[in-house]
Amino acid sequence: MMIIKALLAAALLGSSSLSMAYDFKCIHEKDTAPPLDQQADQWFQQARTLSRKRPADWSKVAELYQQAVEKGHWKAMHNLAELYLRGDGVAKDTNKAIDLYLKMIQLQVPLGYYDMSTMTKRGLGVVQSDRTAMQFLIKSADMGGPQAQTRIGYIYIYEKNKDPIGISYLKCAERQDYADAAYKLGTYYESVDKNYPVSLHYYQRAAALGERKGAIEIEDVFQNGKFSYNKDKKTEDAYYKVSRELAKNPDLRFPNLAKEHQLPPNPVQGYHADKDINWKPTGRDDDY
């Protein structure tokens, strides 16, 4: 336990508190996480493929992840830790999961800090501490972890009422193709900002990135004519199909969804409630 405490203290040295995180700088995980060994990544992909089969050969999955772990593959460390927490293919062992998360932290992997935030928040394998969990979360976000950026963005919006900062975090995660961040942006612009075309833009992004709920939201809008949109059977059917495909295979992605199934302008707000009614998206990152 003393070794774990020492590692955690070193990992969090210099971490800021959430109240100090106002000067947000968008960092992406790909720019901070260590590169993945090619052979290890092949084992990792094989393990993921096997894990999707039913019944899954979890022992083989765990074996392949372990091989990848031995070559420093941090994504395999994360997935193998989950197997230890569930007891799939290996004996259930929280301490071994913690060891893998600490190894990720030693490699300076943003996801490792996020994983430790979750464990510390829940008090699994380590002493429960909301403060330390938040420090891990901030550290992960500062290093570009999209999961942490999404969580912190949500906290800023709905717990601290600091929407601009929260939106910055969510958009940073969304630009890393993190589906949950795109979906949460969709819910924000629908329920808080009431900017419906921007909301649908992010629901569409979420669906394209594999978040089924994004497709369901769009289907609902054009099935029922919500938010001043006209009912549109063609659009409804298109997003129903996307929803069903994702239900069967959550790993599907639809990179051309916005082009193949374009969304019409809102009759009242156009393509963006905060812009001229005649404004049209240009395809640039700063459109939304």
KEKE-3310 file (N, C-alpha, C; in steps of 0.2 Angstrom, whole numbers, plus 5000, padded with zeros to 4 digits):
npx = (5004:5010:5019:5010:5004:5015:5017:5005:5005:5017:5012:5002:5008:5008:4996:4982:4968:4950:4944:4954:4955:4953:4959:4958:4966:4966:4970:4975:4974:4981:4993:5000:5000:5010:5017:5010:5016:5018:5017:5011:4999:4993:4990:4982:4971:4966:4962:4951:4942:4940:4933:4921:4913:4901:4898:4911:4928:4935:4947:4957:4956:4961:4974:4979:4979:4987:4999:5001:5002:5014:5022:5021:5008:4996:4982:4979:4982:4972:4961:4963:4964:4950:4945:4951:4943:4931:4932:4933:4939:4950:4956:4946:4952:4955:4967:4976:4971:4972:4986:4989:4983:4992:5003:5000:5000:5013:5018:5013:5000:4985:4973:4975:4976:4963:4956:4961:4955:4942:4943:4947:4937:4927:4932:4939:4950:4959:4960:4945:4943:4936:4943:4956:4952:4946:4958:4965:4956:4957:4971:4971:4962:4970:4980:4974:4965:4950:4939:4940:4940:4927:4919:4923:4919:4905:4903:4907:4896:4884:4885:4893:4888:4895:4895:4902:4916:4914:4908:4919:4928:4920:4919:4933:4935:4926:4931:4941:4935:4927:4913:4903:4905:4901:4887:4883:4885:4875:4864:4865:4864:4851:4843:4847:4853:4844:4846:4842:4846:4860:4861:4856:4866:4876:4871:4870:4884:4887:4881:4887:4899:4897:4888:4873:4862:4862:4857:4845:4839:4838:4830:4818:4815:4812:4802:4792:4791:4797:4803:4800:4804:4799:4790:4798:4799:4809:4821:4819:4818:4831:4839:4834:4838:4852:4852:4847:4857:4868:4864:4865:4879:4889:4902:4902:4905:4901:4907:4904:4891:4885:4886:4879:4866:4860:4855:4840:4838:4833:4816:4814:4826:4836:4852:4859:4856:4862:4866:4865:4849:4851:4863:4875:4882:4900:4908:4920:4930:4926:4913:4903)
npy = (4994:5006:5008:5010:5022:5031:5031:5036:5049:5054:5054:5063:5075:5092:5093:5102:5110:5108:5121:5129:5127:5136:5142:5135:5123:5115:5099:5085:5067:5059:5066:5065:5052:5037:5029:5014:4998:4989:4974:4971:4978:4971:4959:4965:4969:4957:4951:4960:4957:4943:4945:4950:4940:4927:4913:4921:4918:4920:4917:4916:4928:4936:4931:4935:4949:4950:4947:4958:4968:4965:4971:4984:4989:5001:5001:4988:4986:4993:4986:4973:4975:4977:4965:4958:4965:4960:4947:4939:4926:4927:4925:4934:4950:4963:4970:4967:4973:4987:4987:4987:4999:5008:5005:5010:5024:5026:5026:5037:5039:5046:5039:5030:5038:5042:5030:5027:5038:5034:5022:5027:5036:5027:5019:5007:4995:5005:5018:5027:5043:5058:5069:5066:5058:5068:5075:5065:5065:5078:5078:5068:5074:5086:5080:5077:5067:5061:5055:5060:5074:5075:5071:5081:5093:5091:5092:5106:5112:5107:5107:5117:5128:5134:5136:5140:5136:5122:5118:5120:5110:5099:5100:5099:5085:5080:5083:5074:5063:5057:5049:5050:5063:5070:5067:5072:5085:5087:5085:5096:5107:5105:5105:5115:5126:5128:5128:5121:5116:5115:5106:5095:5093:5089:5077:5070:5069:5061:5049:5045:5042:5031:5031:5025:5032:5045:5043:5039:5050:5059:5052:5052:5066:5068:5060:5064:5077:5087:5102:5112:5107:5099:5084:5070:5057:5050:5054:5050:5036:5034:5036:5028:5016:5017:5017:5004:4996:4999:4994:4981:4980:4988:4993:4998:5012:5028:5037:5045:5049:5062:5067:5058:5057:5071:5084:5094:5112:5120:5126:5138:5142:5140:5134:5136:5143:5155:5162:5171:5168:5163:5158:5145:5129:5127:5117:5118:5116:5126:5129:5125)
npz = (5000:5004:4993:4983:4987:4986:4972:4968:4973:4967:4954:4954:4957:4956:4950:4946:4955:4951:4952:4948:4934:4924:4913:4900:4889:4874:4873:4865:4866:4857:4856:4868:4873:4874:4859:4851:4850:4835:4833:4846:4845:4835:4842:4851:4843:4838:4850:4854:4843:4846:4858:4855:4850:4853:4861:4870:4870:4883:4890:4880:4875:4886:4887:4875:4877:4888:4882:4873:4883:4889:4880:4882:4878:4880:4879:4879:4892:4899:4895:4899:4913:4915:4913:4924:4934:4932:4931:4920:4910:4918:4935:4946:4952:4960:4964:4954:4943:4947:4948:4934:4930:4937:4930:4918:4921:4925:4912:4908:4903:4898:4899:4910:4921:4921:4923:4936:4943:4943:4950:4963:4966:4968:4978:4976:4978:4982:4994:4997:4990:4986:4983:4978:4968:4959:4957:4949:4938:4933:4929:4919:4910:4907:4900:4889:4889:4883:4889:4902:4899:4895:4906:4915:4908:4909:4923:4925:4917:4923:4937:4941:4934:4924:4909:4897:4899:4902:4889:4881:4886:4882:4868:4865:4868:4859:4847:4846:4842:4851:4855:4866:4871:4860:4860:4872:4870:4861:4869:4877:4869:4865:4877:4886:4879:4869:4855:4842:4828:4830:4840:4834:4825:4833:4838:4826:4824:4835:4832:4820:4825:4832:4843:4847:4853:4848:4835:4837:4843:4832:4824:4831:4831:4818:4816:4824:4822:4830:4838:4829:4817:4801:4799:4792:4783:4776:4781:4794:4793:4788:4799:4808:4803:4804:4818:4821:4815:4823:4835:4833:4830:4839:4836:4824:4812:4805:4794:4784:4786:4788:4775:4767:4773:4774:4786:4786:4786:4801:4802:4809:4815:4806:4801:4812:4827:4832:4821:4806:4797:4784:4784:4780:4784:4782:4782:4790:4805:4814:4812:4821)
capx = (5000:5015:5021:5004:5003:5020:5016:5000:5008:5021:5008:4997:5012:5007:4989:4978:4961:4945:4943:4959:4956:4949:4963:4958:4970:4963:4976:4973:4977:4986:4999:5003:5000:5015:5015:5009:5020:5014:5015:5007:4993:4990:4987:4976:4965:4964:4958:4945:4938:4937:4929:4914:4910:4897:4901:4918:4934:4939:4954:4961:4956:4965:4981:4982:4980:4993:5005:5002:5004:5021:5026:5019:5002:4992:4975:4978:4982:4966:4956:4965:4961:4943:4944:4952:4938:4925:4934:4932:4945:4956:4953:4944:4958:4956:4974:4980:4968:4976:4993:4989:4982:4998:5008:4998:5002:5020:5019:5010:4994:4979:4967:4977:4974:4955:4955:4962:4950:4936:4944:4948:4930:4923:4936:4940:4957:4962:4956:4941:4944:4933:4948:4961:4948:4946:4965:4966:4952:4960:4977:4969:4960:4975:4985:4971:4960:4943:4934:4940:4937:4919:4916:4924:4914:4898:4903:4906:4890:4878:4886:4896:4885:4900:4894:4908:4921:4911:4908:4926:4930:4916:4921:4939:4934:4922:4936:4945:4930:4924:4906:4899:4906:4896:4881:4882:4884:4868:4859:4866:4861:4844:4839:4849:4854:4838:4849:4841:4850:4867:4860:4855:4873:4880:4868:4873:4891:4888:4878:4893:4905:4895:4883:4866:4857:4862:4853:4838:4836:4837:4824:4812:4814:4808:4796:4786:4791:4799:4807:4798:4805:4794:4790:4802:4799:4815:4826:4817:4820:4838:4842:4831:4842:4858:4851:4847:4864:4872:4861:4868:4886:4891:4908:4901:4906:4898:4911:4900:4884:4883:4885:4874:4860:4860:4849:4838:4839:4827:4812:4814:4833:4841:4857:4862:4851:4865:4869:4860:4845:4853:4870:4875:4888:4905:4912:4925:4929:4923:4906:4899)
capy = (5000:5012:5009:5013:5029:5035:5031:5041:5056:5057:5055:5069:5081:5098:5093:5108:5109:5110:5128:5133:5125:5141:5143:5128:5122:5109:5094:5078:5061:5056:5070:5064:5045:5034:5025:5007:4993:4986:4967:4971:4981:4965:4955:4968:4969:4950:4950:4963:4953:4937:4947:4952:4933:4924:4914:4923:4914:4925:4915:4917:4936:4938:4929:4940:4956:4950:4947:4965:4971:4964:4975:4991:4992:5003:5000:4981:4986:4995:4981:4967:4977:4976:4957:4957:4967:4956:4940:4935:4924:4927:4926:4941:4952:4971:4973:4966:4979:4993:4987:4989:5006:5011:5004:5015:5030:5026:5027:5044:5038:5049:5034:5027:5043:5042:5024:5028:5042:5030:5017:5031:5038:5021:5016:5000:4993:5010:5022:5031:5050:5062:5074:5062:5056:5073:5076:5061:5067:5084:5076:5065:5079:5090:5077:5075:5061:5063:5053:5065:5080:5075:5071:5088:5097:5090:5095:5113:5114:5106:5107:5123:5133:5138:5133:5141:5131:5115:5117:5120:5103:5094:5101:5096:5078:5078:5083:5068:5058:5054:5049:5052:5070:5073:5066:5077:5092:5087:5086:5103:5112:5104:5106:5121:5132:5128:5129:5114:5113:5113:5100:5089:5092:5084:5070:5066:5067:5055:5043:5043:5039:5024:5032:5024:5037:5050:5041:5038:5057:5062:5048:5055:5073:5068:5056:5068:5085:5091:5108:5116:5103:5095:5077:5068:5050:5048:5055:5046:5029:5033:5036:5021:5011:5018:5015:4996:4993:5000:4989:4974:4980:4995:4995:5002:5019:5030:5043:5049:5050:5069:5069:5053:5059:5077:5086:5100:5118:5121:5131:5144:5144:5139:5129:5138:5149:5161:5165:5173:5163:5161:5155:5137:5126:5127:5111:5120:5114:5131:5130:5124)
capz = (5000:5004:4986:4979:4989:4983:4965:4967:4975:4962:4948:4955:4959:4952:4947:4948:4957:4946:4952:4945:4927:4919:4907:4897:4883:4872:4872:4862:4869:4853:4856:4874:4875:4870:4853:4852:4847:4830:4835:4851:4842:4831:4847:4854:4839:4838:4857:4853:4839:4849:4863:4852:4848:4858:4868:4869:4873:4887:4892:4875:4875:4891:4885:4870:4880:4892:4877:4871:4889:4890:4875:4883:4874:4886:4878:4881:4899:4901:4893:4903:4919:4915:4914:4931:4938:4930:4932:4913:4907:4923:4942:4948:4956:4959:4964:4947:4939:4950:4945:4927:4929:4939:4925:4913:4924:4924:4905:4907:4898:4901:4901:4916:4926:4921:4927:4943:4946:4944:4956:4969:4967:4971:4984:4974:4978:4985:4999:4993:4991:4981:4981:4974:4961:4955:4954:4944:4933:4930:4926:4913:4905:4905:4896:4883:4889:4881:4894:4908:4897:4894:4913:4918:4905:4912:4929:4924:4915:4927:4944:4943:4930:4920:4903:4892:4901:4901:4882:4879:4887:4878:4861:4864:4868:4853:4841:4846:4839:4857:4854:4872:4871:4854:4862:4878:4867:4858:4874:4880:4864:4865:4883:4889:4874:4864:4848:4839:4823:4833:4844:4829:4822:4837:4838:4820:4825:4839:4828:4815:4829:4835:4848:4845:4855:4843:4829:4840:4844:4826:4821:4835:4829:4811:4816:4827:4820:4836:4838:4823:4811:4798:4799:4786:4783:4773:4786:4800:4791:4787:4806:4811:4800:4808:4825:4821:4814:4829:4840:4831:4830:4842:4834:4817:4812:4799:4793:4778:4788:4787:4768:4764:4776:4777:4789:4783:4791:4805:4799:4813:4817:4801:4802:4818:4830:4833:4815:4801:4795:4778:4785:4779:4786:4777:4783:4794:4812:4819:4810:4827)
cpx = (5004:5017:5016:5004:5008:5019:5010:5002:5012:5017:5004:5001:5011:5000:4986:4971:4956:4944:4948:4960:4953:4953:4964:4962:4968:4969:4973:4977:4983:4993:5003:5004:5006:5013:5014:5013:5016:5012:5010:5000:4989:4986:4981:4970:4962:4959:4951:4940:4935:4932:4922:4910:4906:4896:4908:4923:4938:4946:4959:4962:4961:4973:4983:4983:4986:5000:5006:5004:5011:5025:5024:5013:4997:4985:4974:4978:4975:4960:4957:4963:4954:4941:4945:4946:4932:4926:4932:4938:4951:4952:4951:4949:4958:4963:4978:4977:4972:4983:4994:4988:4988:5003:5007:5000:5009:5022:5017:5005:4988:4974:4969:4975:4966:4953:4956:4958:4944:4937:4944:4941:4926:4926:4937:4948:4962:4958:4952:4942:4941:4939:4953:4958:4948:4953:4967:4963:4955:4966:4976:4967:4965:4980:4981:4966:4953:4938:4934:4938:4930:4916:4917:4920:4907:4898:4903:4900:4884:4879:4889:4893:4890:4900:4900:4914:4919:4911:4915:4929:4927:4918:4928:4939:4931:4927:4941:4941:4928:4916:4901:4900:4901:4889:4879:4882:4877:4863:4859:4862:4853:4840:4841:4850:4848:4840:4848:4845:4857:4866:4859:4862:4877:4877:4870:4880:4892:4886:4884:4898:4903:4890:4876:4861:4857:4857:4846:4835:4834:4830:4818:4810:4809:4802:4790:4786:4792:4803:4806:4800:4799:4795:4793:4803:4806:4821:4825:4819:4827:4841:4840:4836:4849:4857:4851:4853:4869:4870:4864:4875:4888:4898:4908:4902:4903:4901:4908:4893:4881:4882:4879:4867:4860:4854:4847:4839:4832:4823:4812:4821:4838:4845:4860:4858:4855:4868:4863:4856:4847:4860:4869:4882:4894:4909:4919:4924:4926:4916:4901:4903)
cpy = (5006:5013:5012:5020:5033:5036:5036:5048:5058:5058:5061:5075:5086:5098:5099:5106:5111:5118:5132:5131:5130:5142:5137:5128:5115:5105:5088:5072:5058:5060:5069:5056:5042:5030:5018:5003:4989:4979:4967:4973:4975:4961:4958:4968:4962:4949:4954:4960:4947:4939:4949:4945:4931:4917:4916:4919:4919:4923:4917:4925:4938:4937:4934:4947:4956:4950:4954:4969:4971:4968:4982:4994:4994:5002:4993:4981:4988:4989:4974:4969:4976:4969:4955:4959:4963:4949:4936:4933:4923:4927:4933:4944:4960:4973:4972:4972:4985:4993:4989:4996:5010:5011:5009:5022:5031:5028:5034:5043:5041:5045:5031:5032:5043:5036:5024:5033:5038:5025:5021:5034:5033:5017:5008:4999:4999:5014:5027:5038:5054:5067:5071:5060:5062:5075:5072:5063:5073:5082:5073:5070:5084:5087:5075:5069:5063:5061:5058:5072:5080:5075:5078:5093:5097:5093:5103:5116:5113:5106:5114:5129:5137:5135:5134:5136:5124:5114:5116:5113:5098:5094:5098:5088:5076:5078:5078:5062:5054:5054:5052:5060:5073:5072:5071:5084:5093:5088:5093:5108:5111:5107:5112:5127:5133:5129:5122:5112:5111:5107:5094:5088:5087:5077:5066:5064:5061:5049:5040:5040:5033:5025:5031:5029:5043:5049:5041:5045:5060:5058:5051:5062:5073:5064:5060:5075:5089:5097:5112:5112:5100:5088:5075:5061:5047:5049:5051:5039:5029:5032:5030:5016:5011:5015:5007:4993:4994:4996:4982:4974:4987:4997:4998:5009:5021:5037:5048:5050:5057:5071:5064:5055:5066:5079:5093:5106:5118:5127:5138:5147:5143:5133:5130:5144:5155:5164:5167:5167:5160:5158:5147:5135:5126:5121:5112:5117:5119:5133:5130:5125)
cpz = (5000:4997:4982:4980:4986:4976:4964:4968:4970:4955:4948:4956:4954:4949:4950:4951:4951:4946:4949:4937:4922:4913:4903:4890:4881:4870:4870:4864:4864:4853:4863:4876:4871:4864:4855:4847:4841:4831:4841:4849:4838:4836:4850:4850:4838:4845:4856:4849:4842:4855:4861:4850:4854:4857:4866:4873:4877:4889:4887:4874:4880:4890:4880:4872:4884:4887:4875:4877:4890:4885:4876:4880:4880:4885:4880:4889:4902:4900:4898:4911:4920:4916:4921:4936:4937:4932:4926:4911:4912:4930:4943:4953:4955:4960:4958:4943:4941:4947:4938:4926:4932:4934:4919:4915:4924:4917:4903:4901:4901:4903:4908:4922:4927:4925:4934:4947:4947:4950:4963:4971:4971:4977:4982:4974:4981:4990:4995:4995:4985:4978:4976:4968:4957:4952:4949:4937:4929:4926:4920:4908:4903:4900:4889:4883:4888:4886:4900:4905:4897:4901:4916:4915:4908:4919:4929:4922:4920:4934:4946:4939:4927:4913:4898:4893:4899:4893:4879:4880:4883:4871:4860:4864:4861:4847:4841:4844:4845:4856:4860:4872:4866:4857:4868:4875:4864:4863:4877:4876:4864:4871:4887:4884:4870:4857:4845:4833:4825:4837:4839:4826:4826:4838:4832:4821:4830:4836:4823:4819:4833:4841:4846:4847:4851:4837:4831:4841:4838:4823:4825:4832:4822:4811:4819:4826:4826:4834:4831:4816:4808:4799:4792:4787:4781:4778:4792:4799:4791:4794:4810:4809:4804:4815:4826:4820:4820:4835:4839:4832:4833:4839:4827:4818:4805:4797:4788:4780:4786:4779:4765:4767:4779:4781:4787:4789:4795:4802:4802:4814:4812:4802:4809:4821:4831:4827:4811:4798:4788:4778:4783:4781:4780:4777:4787:4801:4816:4817:4817:4833)
residu = (MET:MET:ILE:ILE:LYS:ALA:LEU:LEU:ALA:ALA:ALA:LEU:LEU:GLY:SER:SER:SER:LEU:SER:MET:ALA:TYR:ASP:PHE:LYS:CYS:ILE:HIS:GLU:LYS:ASP:THR:ALA:PRO:PRO:LEU:ASP:GLN:GLN:ALA:ASP:GLN:TRP:PHE:GLN:GLN:ALA:ARG:THR:LEU:SER:ARG:LYS:ARG:PRO:ALA:ASP:TRP:SER:LYS:VAL:ALA:GLU:LEU:TYR:GLN:GLN:ALA:VAL:GLU:LYS:GLY:HIS:TRP:LYS:ALA:MET:HIS:ASN:LEU:ALA:GLU:LEU:TYR:LEU:ARG:GLY:ASP:GLY:VAL:ALA:LYS:ASP:THR:ASN:LYS:ALA:ILE:ASP:LEU:TYR:LEU:LYS:MET:ILE:GLN:LEU:GLN:VAL:PRO:LEU:GLY:TYR:TYR:ASP:MET:SER:THR:MET:THR:LYS:ARG:GLY:LEU:GLY:VAL:VAL:GLN:SER:ASP:ARG:THR:ALA:MET:GLN:PHE:LEU:ILE:LYS:SER:ALA:ASP:MET:GLY:GLY:PRO:GLN:ALA:GLN:THR:ARG:ILE:GLY:TYR:ILE:TYR:ILE:TYR:GLU:LYS:ASN:LYS:ASP:PRO:ILE:GLY:ILE:SER:TYR:LEU:LYS:CYS:ALA:GLU:ARG:GLN:ASP:TYR:ALA:ASP:ALA:ALA:TYR:LYS:LEU:GLY:THR:TYR:TYR:GLU:SER:VAL:ASP:LYS:ASN:TYR:PRO:VAL:SER:LEU:HIS:TYR:TYR:GLN:ARG:ALA:ALA:ALA:LEU:GLY:GLU:ARG:LYS:GLY:ALA:ILE:GLU:ILE:GLU:ASP:VAL:PHE:GLN:ASN:GLY:LYS:PHE:SER:TYR:ASN:LYS:ASP:LYS:LYS:THR:GLU:ASP:ALA:TYR:TYR:LYS:VAL:SER:ARG:GLU:LEU:ALA:LYS:ASN:PRO:ASP:LEU:ARG:PHE:PRO:ASN:LEU:ALA:LYS:GLU:HIS:GLN:LEU:PRO:PRO:ASN:PRO:VAL:GLN:GLY:TYR:HIS:ALA:ASP:LYS:ASP:ILE:ASN:TRP:LYS:PRO:THR:GLY:ARG:ASP:ASP:ASP:TYR)
# end
